[in-house]
Amino acid sequence: NLDVAFDSGYISFLDNGEILISSRLHQTARKIMGIHRNLRLRRVAKKHCLYLEYHRREVFHPEEDV
């Protein structure tokens, strides 16, 4: 579930592992998928930070289209 949400831009992660959740991901879907604000990556290797930055900038959709 997390992989699909990540690949689709519904979630991303900060360099410290904190999860970012798009407002496009409906509350019901979050519950079904087990996605909540307390999720975080256990560790983020320094080599992954550039990719995470790219993902946040180009793939992640933080807000709903209006």
Secondary structure by P-SEA (a helix, b strand, c coil): caaaaaaaccccccccbbbbbbccccaaaaaaaccccccccccccccaaaaaaaaacccccccccc
